[in-house]
Amino acid sequence: MRIEADLDLCQGHAMCSMEAPDVFTVAKHGTVEILMDTVPERLRADVEAAVEYCPTRALSIVED
């Protein structure tokens, strides 16, 4: 699984980095940065929560 981020939608709320800190980081006053090209299955639940709780719906999961 991969994650895609729409940086035009991202407002830097950092909900994603709270839900999945191993996968996402957000610099202060910045936008999301995805830390992994391919997300391991063990992190799926965290990533799904990050996508669900993103207030601007800037994140999406792409199945390989």
mmCIF file of the N, C-alpha and C atoms, coordinates in Angstrom:
data_MODEL
# 
_entry.id   MODEL 
# 
loop_
_atom_site.group_PDB 
_atom_site.id 
_atom_site.type_symbol 
_atom_site.label_atom_id 
_atom_site.label_alt_id 
_atom_site.label_comp_id 
_atom_site.label_asym_id 
_atom_site.label_entity_id 
_atom_site.label_seq_id 
_atom_site.pdbx_PDB_ins_code 
_atom_site.Cartn_x 
_atom_site.Cartn_y 
_atom_site.Cartn_z 
_atom_site.occupancy 
_atom_site.B_iso_or_equiv 
_atom_site.pdbx_formal_charge 
_atom_site.auth_seq_id 
_atom_site.auth_comp_id 
_atom_site.auth_asym_id 
_atom_site.auth_atom_id 
_atom_site.pdbx_PDB_model_num 
ATOM 1   N N  . MET A 1 1  ? 0.836   -1.167 0.000  1.00 0.00 ? 1  MET A N  1 
ATOM 2   C CA . MET A 1 1  ? 0.000   0.000  0.000  1.00 0.00 ? 1  MET A CA 1 
ATOM 3   C C  . MET A 1 1  ? 0.889   1.241  0.000  1.00 0.00 ? 1  MET A C  1 
ATOM 4   N N  . ARG A 1 2  ? 0.408   2.245  -0.725 1.00 0.00 ? 2  ARG A N  1 
ATOM 5   C CA . ARG A 1 2  ? 1.080   3.547  -0.768 1.00 0.00 ? 2  ARG A CA 1 
ATOM 6   C C  . ARG A 1 2  ? 0.097   4.623  -0.311 1.00 0.00 ? 2  ARG A C  1 
ATOM 7   N N  . ILE A 1 3  ? 0.637   5.752  0.053  1.00 0.00 ? 3  ILE A N  1 
ATOM 8   C CA . ILE A 1 3  ? -0.179  6.888  0.457  1.00 0.00 ? 3  ILE A CA 1 
ATOM 9   C C  . ILE A 1 3  ? 0.079   8.023  -0.520 1.00 0.00 ? 3  ILE A C  1 
ATOM 10  N N  . GLU A 1 4  ? -0.993  8.703  -0.893 1.00 0.00 ? 4  GLU A N  1 
ATOM 11  C CA . GLU A 1 4  ? -0.864  9.908  -1.706 1.00 0.00 ? 4  GLU A CA 1 
ATOM 12  C C  . GLU A 1 4  ? -1.401  11.075 -0.900 1.00 0.00 ? 4  GLU A C  1 
ATOM 13  N N  . ALA A 1 5  ? -0.752  12.220 -1.046 1.00 0.00 ? 5  ALA A N  1 
ATOM 14  C CA . ALA A 1 5  ? -1.169  13.434 -0.349 1.00 0.00 ? 5  ALA A CA 1 
ATOM 15  C C  . ALA A 1 5  ? -1.414  14.532 -1.365 1.00 0.00 ? 5  ALA A C  1 
ATOM 16  N N  . ASP A 1 6  ? -2.534  15.193 -1.240 1.00 0.00 ? 6  ASP A N  1 
ATOM 17  C CA . ASP A 1 6  ? -2.847  16.359 -2.065 1.00 0.00 ? 6  ASP A CA 1 
ATOM 18  C C  . ASP A 1 6  ? -2.398  17.581 -1.279 1.00 0.00 ? 6  ASP A C  1 
ATOM 19  N N  . LEU A 1 7  ? -1.234  18.107 -1.632 1.00 0.00 ? 7  LEU A N  1 
ATOM 20  C CA . LEU A 1 7  ? -0.650  19.216 -0.878 1.00 0.00 ? 7  LEU A CA 1 
ATOM 21  C C  . LEU A 1 7  ? -1.421  20.510 -1.063 1.00 0.00 ? 7  LEU A C  1 
ATOM 22  N N  . ASP A 1 8  ? -2.274  20.578 -2.078 1.00 0.00 ? 8  ASP A N  1 
ATOM 23  C CA . ASP A 1 8  ? -3.142  21.750 -2.231 1.00 0.00 ? 8  ASP A CA 1 
ATOM 24  C C  . ASP A 1 8  ? -4.241  21.743 -1.164 1.00 0.00 ? 8  ASP A C  1 
ATOM 25  N N  . LEU A 1 9  ? -4.620  20.568 -0.706 1.00 0.00 ? 9  LEU A N  1 
ATOM 26  C CA . LEU A 1 9  ? -5.643  20.453 0.336  1.00 0.00 ? 9  LEU A CA 1 
ATOM 27  C C  . LEU A 1 9  ? -5.070  20.492 1.744  1.00 0.00 ? 9  LEU A C  1 
ATOM 28  N N  . CYS A 1 10 ? -3.849  19.988 1.914  1.00 0.00 ? 10 CYS A N  1 
ATOM 29  C CA . CYS A 1 10 ? -3.237  19.895 3.236  1.00 0.00 ? 10 CYS A CA 1 
ATOM 30  C C  . CYS A 1 10 ? -3.071  21.284 3.855  1.00 0.00 ? 10 CYS A C  1 
ATOM 31  N N  . GLN A 1 11 ? -3.524  21.415 5.101  1.00 0.00 ? 11 GLN A N  1 
ATOM 32  C CA . GLN A 1 11 ? -3.387  22.673 5.831  1.00 0.00 ? 11 GLN A CA 1 
ATOM 33  C C  . GLN A 1 11 ? -2.473  22.530 7.046  1.00 0.00 ? 11 GLN A C  1 
ATOM 34  N N  . GLY A 1 12 ? -1.803  21.401 7.160  1.00 0.00 ? 12 GLY A N  1 
ATOM 35  C CA . GLY A 1 12 ? -0.818  21.214 8.220  1.00 0.00 ? 12 GLY A CA 1 
ATOM 36  C C  . GLY A 1 12 ? -1.398  20.999 9.606  1.00 0.00 ? 12 GLY A C  1 
ATOM 37  N N  . HIS A 1 13 ? -2.588  20.422 9.703  1.00 0.00 ? 13 HIS A N  1 
ATOM 38  C CA . HIS A 1 13 ? -3.194  20.163 11.011 1.00 0.00 ? 13 HIS A CA 1 
ATOM 39  C C  . HIS A 1 13 ? -2.439  19.095 11.800 1.00 0.00 ? 13 HIS A C  1 
ATOM 40  N N  . ALA A 1 14 ? -1.711  18.245 11.126 1.00 0.00 ? 14 ALA A N  1 
ATOM 41  C CA . ALA A 1 14 ? -0.846  17.207 11.716 1.00 0.00 ? 14 ALA A CA 1 
ATOM 42  C C  . ALA A 1 14 ? -1.612  16.073 12.395 1.00 0.00 ? 14 ALA A C  1 
ATOM 43  N N  . MET A 1 15 ? -2.880  15.905 12.078 1.00 0.00 ? 15 MET A N  1 
ATOM 44  C CA . MET A 1 15 ? -3.624  14.761 12.610 1.00 0.00 ? 15 MET A CA 1 
ATOM 45  C C  . MET A 1 15 ? -2.986  13.457 12.141 1.00 0.00 ? 15 MET A C  1 
ATOM 46  N N  . CYS A 1 16 ? -2.501  13.444 10.904 1.00 0.00 ? 16 CYS A N  1 
ATOM 47  C CA . CYS A 1 16 ? -1.885  12.239 10.350 1.00 0.00 ? 16 CYS A CA 1 
ATOM 48  C C  . CYS A 1 16 ? -0.654  11.826 11.157 1.00 0.00 ? 16 CYS A C  1 
ATOM 49  N N  . SER A 1 17 ? 0.164   12.797 11.524 1.00 0.00 ? 17 SER A N  1 
ATOM 50  C CA . SER A 1 17 ? 1.381   12.455 12.268 1.00 0.00 ? 17 SER A CA 1 
ATOM 51  C C  . SER A 1 17 ? 1.061   12.027 13.695 1.00 0.00 ? 17 SER A C  1 
ATOM 52  N N  . MET A 1 18 ? -0.082  12.435 14.219 1.00 0.00 ? 18 MET A N  1 
ATOM 53  C CA . MET A 1 18 ? -0.507  11.951 15.540 1.00 0.00 ? 18 MET A CA 1 
ATOM 54  C C  . MET A 1 18 ? -0.987  10.509 15.461 1.00 0.00 ? 18 MET A C  1 
ATOM 55  N N  . GLU A 1 19 ? -1.668  10.164 14.379 1.00 0.00 ? 19 GLU A N  1 
ATOM 56  C CA . GLU A 1 19 ? -2.194  8.808  14.204 1.00 0.00 ? 19 GLU A CA 1 
ATOM 57  C C  . GLU A 1 19 ? -1.130  7.820  13.751 1.00 0.00 ? 19 GLU A C  1 
ATOM 58  N N  . ALA A 1 20 ? -0.217  8.252  12.889 1.00 0.00 ? 20 ALA A N  1 
ATOM 59  C CA . ALA A 1 20 ? 0.807   7.356  12.329 1.00 0.00 ? 20 ALA A CA 1 
ATOM 60  C C  . ALA A 1 20 ? 2.149   8.087  12.249 1.00 0.00 ? 20 ALA A C  1 
ATOM 61  N N  . PRO A 1 21 ? 2.793   8.293  13.379 1.00 0.00 ? 21 PRO A N  1 
ATOM 62  C CA . PRO A 1 21 ? 4.041   9.070  13.395 1.00 0.00 ? 21 PRO A CA 1 
ATOM 63  C C  . PRO A 1 21 ? 5.201   8.425  12.646 1.00 0.00 ? 21 PRO A C  1 
ATOM 64  N N  . ASP A 1 22 ? 5.132   7.114  12.421 1.00 0.00 ? 22 ASP A N  1 
ATOM 65  C CA . ASP A 1 22 ? 6.190   6.446  11.656 1.00 0.00 ? 22 ASP A CA 1 
ATOM 66  C C  . ASP A 1 22 ? 6.043   6.681  10.160 1.00 0.00 ? 22 ASP A C  1 
ATOM 67  N N  . VAL A 1 23 ? 4.866   7.153  9.744  1.00 0.00 ? 23 VAL A N  1 
ATOM 68  C CA . VAL A 1 23 ? 4.570   7.293  8.321  1.00 0.00 ? 23 VAL A CA 1 
ATOM 69  C C  . VAL A 1 23 ? 4.508   8.753  7.875  1.00 0.00 ? 23 VAL A C  1 
ATOM 70  N N  . PHE A 1 24 ? 4.054   9.642  8.769  1.00 0.00 ? 24 PHE A N  1 
ATOM 71  C CA . PHE A 1 24 ? 3.847   11.045 8.401  1.00 0.00 ? 24 PHE A CA 1 
ATOM 72  C C  . PHE A 1 24 ? 4.587   11.981 9.342  1.00 0.00 ? 24 PHE A C  1 
ATOM 73  N N  . THR A 1 25 ? 5.010   13.110 8.802  1.00 0.00 ? 25 THR A N  1 
ATOM 74  C CA . THR A 1 25 ? 5.522   14.203 9.616  1.00 0.00 ? 25 THR A CA 1 
ATOM 75  C C  . THR A 1 25 ? 4.993   15.498 9.019  1.00 0.00 ? 25 THR A C  1 
ATOM 76  N N  . VAL A 1 26 ? 4.800   16.474 9.877  1.00 0.00 ? 26 VAL A N  1 
ATOM 77  C CA . VAL A 1 26 ? 4.343   17.787 9.435  1.00 0.00 ? 26 VAL A CA 1 
ATOM 78  C C  . VAL A 1 26 ? 5.182   18.831 10.155 1.00 0.00 ? 26 VAL A C  1 
ATOM 79  N N  . ALA A 1 27 ? 5.922   19.604 9.383  1.00 0.00 ? 27 ALA A N  1 
ATOM 80  C CA . ALA A 1 27 ? 6.722   20.670 9.972  1.00 0.00 ? 27 ALA A CA 1 
ATOM 81  C C  . ALA A 1 27 ? 5.794   21.773 10.462 1.00 0.00 ? 27 ALA A C  1 
ATOM 82  N N  . LYS A 1 28 ? 6.227   22.495 11.466 1.00 0.00 ? 28 LYS A N  1 
ATOM 83  C CA . LYS A 1 28 ? 5.416   23.602 11.977 1.00 0.00 ? 28 LYS A CA 1 
ATOM 84  C C  . LYS A 1 28 ? 5.121   24.566 10.831 1.00 0.00 ? 28 LYS A C  1 
ATOM 85  N N  . HIS A 1 29 ? 3.859   24.866 10.639 1.00 0.00 ? 29 HIS A N  1 
ATOM 86  C CA . HIS A 1 29 ? 3.393   25.748 9.557  1.00 0.00 ? 29 HIS A CA 1 
ATOM 87  C C  . HIS A 1 29 ? 3.726   25.186 8.177  1.00 0.00 ? 29 HIS A C  1 
ATOM 88  N N  . GLY A 1 30 ? 3.788   23.854 8.074  1.00 0.00 ? 30 GLY A N  1 
ATOM 89  C CA . GLY A 1 30 ? 4.100   23.225 6.797  1.00 0.00 ? 30 GLY A CA 1 
ATOM 90  C C  . GLY A 1 30 ? 2.998   22.277 6.371  1.00 0.00 ? 30 GLY A C  1 
ATOM 91  N N  . THR A 1 31 ? 3.319   21.436 5.397  1.00 0.00 ? 31 THR A N  1 
ATOM 92  C CA . THR A 1 31 ? 2.384   20.424 4.921  1.00 0.00 ? 31 THR A CA 1 
ATOM 93  C C  . THR A 1 31 ? 2.944   19.040 5.204  1.00 0.00 ? 31 THR A C  1 
ATOM 94  N N  . VAL A 1 32 ? 2.117   18.050 5.010  1.00 0.00 ? 32 VAL A N  1 
ATOM 95  C CA . VAL A 1 32 ? 2.485   16.672 5.320  1.00 0.00 ? 32 VAL A CA 1 
ATOM 96  C C  . VAL A 1 32 ? 3.650   16.198 4.450  1.00 0.00 ? 32 VAL A C  1 
ATOM 97  N N  . GLU A 1 33 ? 4.497   15.405 5.060  1.00 0.00 ? 33 GLU A N  1 
ATOM 98  C CA . GLU A 1 33 ? 5.552   14.696 4.336  1.00 0.00 ? 33 GLU A CA 1 
ATOM 99  C C  . GLU A 1 33 ? 5.372   13.218 4.653  1.00 0.00 ? 33 GLU A C  1 
ATOM 100 N N  . ILE A 1 34 ? 5.328   12.407 3.604  1.00 0.00 ? 34 ILE A N  1 
ATOM 101 C CA . ILE A 1 34 ? 5.175   10.963 3.765  1.00 0.00 ? 34 ILE A CA 1 
ATOM 102 C C  . ILE A 1 34 ? 6.572   10.363 3.864  1.00 0.00 ? 34 ILE A C  1 
ATOM 103 N N  . LEU A 1 35 ? 6.823   9.621  4.937  1.00 0.00 ? 35 LEU A N  1 
ATOM 104 C CA . LEU A 1 35 ? 8.160   9.125  5.235  1.00 0.00 ? 35 LEU A CA 1 
ATOM 105 C C  . LEU A 1 35 ? 8.491   7.781  4.607  1.00 0.00 ? 35 LEU A C  1 
ATOM 106 N N  . MET A 1 36 ? 7.491   7.108  4.025  1.00 0.00 ? 36 MET A N  1 
ATOM 107 C CA . MET A 1 36 ? 7.706   5.777  3.438  1.00 0.00 ? 36 MET A CA 1 
ATOM 108 C C  . MET A 1 36 ? 7.105   5.715  2.045  1.00 0.00 ? 36 MET A C  1 
ATOM 109 N N  . ASP A 1 37 ? 7.828   5.101  1.116  1.00 0.00 ? 37 ASP A N  1 
ATOM 110 C CA . ASP A 1 37 ? 7.273   4.887  -0.224 1.00 0.00 ? 37 ASP A CA 1 
ATOM 111 C C  . ASP A 1 37 ? 6.184   3.823  -0.193 1.00 0.00 ? 37 ASP A C  1 
ATOM 112 N N  . THR A 1 38 ? 6.468   2.734  0.498  1.00 0.00 ? 38 THR A N  1 
ATOM 113 C CA . THR A 1 38 ? 5.514   1.642  0.648  1.00 0.00 ? 38 THR A CA 1 
ATOM 114 C C  . THR A 1 38 ? 5.293   1.418  2.135  1.00 0.00 ? 38 THR A C  1 
ATOM 115 N N  . VAL A 1 39 ? 4.049   1.388  2.541  1.00 0.00 ? 39 VAL A N  1 
ATOM 116 C CA . VAL A 1 39 ? 3.721   1.243  3.955  1.00 0.00 ? 39 VAL A CA 1 
ATOM 117 C C  . VAL A 1 39 ? 3.541   -0.233 4.290  1.00 0.00 ? 39 VAL A C  1 
ATOM 118 N N  . PRO A 1 40 ? 4.229   -0.736 5.326  1.00 0.00 ? 40 PRO A N  1 
ATOM 119 C CA . PRO A 1 40 ? 4.075   -2.135 5.698  1.00 0.00 ? 40 PRO A CA 1 
ATOM 120 C C  . PRO A 1 40 ? 2.680   -2.414 6.269  1.00 0.00 ? 40 PRO A C  1 
ATOM 121 N N  . GLU A 1 41 ? 2.240   -3.619 6.101  1.00 0.00 ? 41 GLU A N  1 
ATOM 122 C CA . GLU A 1 41 ? 0.898   -4.034 6.539  1.00 0.00 ? 41 GLU A CA 1 
ATOM 123 C C  . GLU A 1 41 ? 0.685   -3.807 8.035  1.00 0.00 ? 41 GLU A C  1 
ATOM 124 N N  . ARG A 1 42 ? 1.731   -3.931 8.829  1.00 0.00 ? 42 ARG A N  1 
ATOM 125 C CA . ARG A 1 42 ? 1.595   -3.763 10.277 1.00 0.00 ? 42 ARG A CA 1 
ATOM 126 C C  . ARG A 1 42 ? 1.158   -2.345 10.662 1.00 0.00 ? 42 ARG A C  1 
ATOM 127 N N  . LEU A 1 43 ? 1.332   -1.384 9.755  1.00 0.00 ? 43 LEU A N  1 
ATOM 128 C CA . LEU A 1 43 ? 0.938   0.000  10.028 1.00 0.00 ? 43 LEU A CA 1 
ATOM 129 C C  . LEU A 1 43 ? -0.392  0.380  9.374  1.00 0.00 ? 43 LEU A C  1 
ATOM 130 N N  . ARG A 1 44 ? -1.059  -0.572 8.759  1.00 0.00 ? 44 ARG A N  1 
ATOM 131 C CA . ARG A 1 44 ? -2.296  -0.293 8.019  1.00 0.00 ? 44 ARG A CA 1 
ATOM 132 C C  . ARG A 1 44 ? -3.341  0.408  8.892  1.00 0.00 ? 44 ARG A C  1 
ATOM 133 N N  . ALA A 1 45 ? -3.611  -0.086 10.078 1.00 0.00 ? 45 ALA A N  1 
ATOM 134 C CA . ALA A 1 45 ? -4.651  0.504  10.926 1.00 0.00 ? 45 ALA A CA 1 
ATOM 135 C C  . ALA A 1 45 ? -4.327  1.955  11.270 1.00 0.00 ? 45 ALA A C  1 
ATOM 136 N N  . ASP A 1 46 ? -3.063  2.237  11.555 1.00 0.00 ? 46 ASP A N  1 
ATOM 137 C CA . ASP A 1 46 ? -2.659  3.613  11.865 1.00 0.00 ? 46 ASP A CA 1 
ATOM 138 C C  . ASP A 1 46 ? -2.852  4.527  10.660 1.00 0.00 ? 46 ASP A C  1 
ATOM 139 N N  . VAL A 1 47 ? -2.471  4.047  9.491  1.00 0.00 ? 47 VAL A N  1 
ATOM 140 C CA . VAL A 1 47 ? -2.602  4.844  8.271  1.00 0.00 ? 47 VAL A CA 1 
ATOM 141 C C  . VAL A 1 47 ? -4.075  5.065  7.923  1.00 0.00 ? 47 VAL A C  1 
ATOM 142 N N  . GLU A 1 48 ? -4.888  4.034  8.065  1.00 0.00 ? 48 GLU A N  1 
ATOM 143 C CA . GLU A 1 48 ? -6.314  4.186  7.793  1.00 0.00 ? 48 GLU A CA 1 
ATOM 144 C C  . GLU A 1 48 ? -6.936  5.224  8.727  1.00 0.00 ? 48 GLU A C  1 
ATOM 145 N N  . ALA A 1 49 ? -6.511  5.236  9.986  1.00 0.00 ? 49 ALA A N  1 
ATOM 146 C CA . ALA A 1 49 ? -6.999  6.243  10.934 1.00 0.00 ? 49 ALA A CA 1 
ATOM 147 C C  . ALA A 1 49 ? -6.539  7.637  10.517 1.00 0.00 ? 49 ALA A C  1 
ATOM 148 N N  . ALA A 1 50 ? -5.295  7.756  10.086 1.00 0.00 ? 50 ALA A N  1 
ATOM 149 C CA . ALA A 1 50 ? -4.775  9.054  9.644  1.00 0.00 ? 50 ALA A CA 1 
ATOM 150 C C  . ALA A 1 50 ? -5.566  9.585  8.454  1.00 0.00 ? 50 ALA A C  1 
ATOM 151 N N  . VAL A 1 51 ? -5.877  8.718  7.506  1.00 0.00 ? 51 VAL A N  1 
ATOM 152 C CA . VAL A 1 51 ? -6.664  9.120  6.336  1.00 0.00 ? 51 VAL A CA 1 
ATOM 153 C C  . VAL A 1 51 ? -8.070  9.536  6.768  1.00 0.00 ? 51 VAL A C  1 
ATOM 154 N N  . GLU A 1 52 ? -8.666  8.749  7.647  1.00 0.00 ? 52 GLU A N  1 
ATOM 155 C CA . GLU A 1 52 ? -10.033 9.027  8.100  1.00 0.00 ? 52 GLU A CA 1 
ATOM 156 C C  . GLU A 1 52 ? -10.135 10.344 8.859  1.00 0.00 ? 52 GLU A C  1 
ATOM 157 N N  . TYR A 1 53 ? -9.146  10.641 9.690  1.00 0.00 ? 53 TYR A N  1 
ATOM 158 C CA . TYR A 1 53 ? -9.226  11.822 10.557 1.00 0.00 ? 53 TYR A CA 1 
ATOM 159 C C  . TYR A 1 53 ? -8.620  13.077 9.952  1.00 0.00 ? 53 TYR A C  1 
ATOM 160 N N  . CYS A 1 54 ? -8.094  12.999 8.748  1.00 0.00 ? 54 CYS A N  1 
ATOM 161 C CA . CYS A 1 54 ? -7.554  14.199 8.098  1.00 0.00 ? 54 CYS A CA 1 
ATOM 162 C C  . CYS A 1 54 ? -8.707  15.181 7.866  1.00 0.00 ? 54 CYS A C  1 
ATOM 163 N N  . PRO A 1 55 ? -8.646  16.366 8.473  1.00 0.00 ? 55 PRO A N  1 
ATOM 164 C CA . PRO A 1 55 ? -9.779  17.296 8.370  1.00 0.00 ? 55 PRO A CA 1 
ATOM 165 C C  . PRO A 1 55 ? -10.036 17.826 6.960  1.00 0.00 ? 55 PRO A C  1 
ATOM 166 N N  . THR A 1 56 ? -9.022  17.804 6.114  1.00 0.00 ? 56 THR A N  1 
ATOM 167 C CA . THR A 1 56 ? -9.201  18.345 4.757  1.00 0.00 ? 56 THR A CA 1 
ATOM 168 C C  . THR A 1 56 ? -9.267  17.251 3.692  1.00 0.00 ? 56 THR A C  1 
ATOM 169 N N  . ARG A 1 57 ? -9.217  15.975 4.132  1.00 0.00 ? 57 ARG A N  1 
ATOM 170 C CA . ARG A 1 57 ? -9.261  14.837 3.204  1.00 0.00 ? 57 ARG A CA 1 
ATOM 171 C C  . ARG A 1 57 ? -8.131  14.898 2.178  1.00 0.00 ? 57 ARG A C  1 
ATOM 172 N N  . ALA A 1 58 ? -6.961  15.269 2.636  1.00 0.00 ? 58 ALA A N  1 
ATOM 173 C CA . ALA A 1 58 ? -5.804  15.424 1.762  1.00 0.00 ? 58 ALA A CA 1 
ATOM 174 C C  . ALA A 1 58 ? -5.072  14.108 1.501  1.00 0.00 ? 58 ALA A C  1 
ATOM 175 N N  . LEU A 1 59 ? -5.390  13.065 2.264  1.00 0.00 ? 59 LEU A N  1 
ATOM 176 C CA . LEU A 1 59 ? -4.675  11.798 2.152  1.00 0.00 ? 59 LEU A CA 1 
ATOM 177 C C  . LEU A 1 59 ? -5.548  10.715 1.536  1.00 0.00 ? 59 LEU A C  1 
ATOM 178 N N  . SER A 1 60 ? -4.908  9.828  0.789  1.00 0.00 ? 60 SER A N  1 
ATOM 179 C CA . SER A 1 60 ? -5.611  8.666  0.259  1.00 0.00 ? 60 SER A CA 1 
ATOM 180 C C  . SER A 1 60 ? -4.674  7.471  0.209  1.00 0.00 ? 60 SER A C  1 
ATOM 181 N N  . ILE A 1 61 ? -5.269  6.302  0.317  1.00 0.00 ? 61 ILE A N  1 
ATOM 182 C CA . ILE A 1 61 ? -4.519  5.037  0.250  1.00 0.00 ? 61 ILE A CA 1 
ATOM 183 C C  . ILE A 1 61 ? -4.620  4.499  -1.160 1.00 0.00 ? 61 ILE A C  1 
ATOM 184 N N  . VAL A 1 62 ? -3.476  4.050  -1.687 1.00 0.00 ? 62 VAL A N  1 
ATOM 185 C CA . VAL A 1 62 ? -3.419  3.418  -2.999 1.00 0.00 ? 62 VAL A CA 1 
ATOM 186 C C  . VAL A 1 62 ? -2.922  2.002  -2.789 1.00 0.00 ? 62 VAL A C  1 
ATOM 187 N N  . GLU A 1 63 ? -3.758  1.035  -3.137 1.00 0.00 ? 63 GLU A N  1 
ATOM 188 C CA . GLU A 1 63 ? -3.369  -0.367 -2.989 1.00 0.00 ? 63 GLU A CA 1 
ATOM 189 C C  . GLU A 1 63 ? -2.460  -0.779 -4.148 1.00 0.00 ? 63 GLU A C  1 
ATOM 190 N N  . ASP A 1 64 ? -1.379  -1.471 -3.819 1.00 0.00 ? 64 ASP A N  1 
ATOM 191 C CA . ASP A 1 64 ? -0.438  -1.939 -4.858 1.00 0.00 ? 64 ASP A CA 1 
ATOM 192 C C  . ASP A 1 64 ? -0.938  -3.208 -5.502 1.00 0.00 ? 64 ASP A C  1 
# 
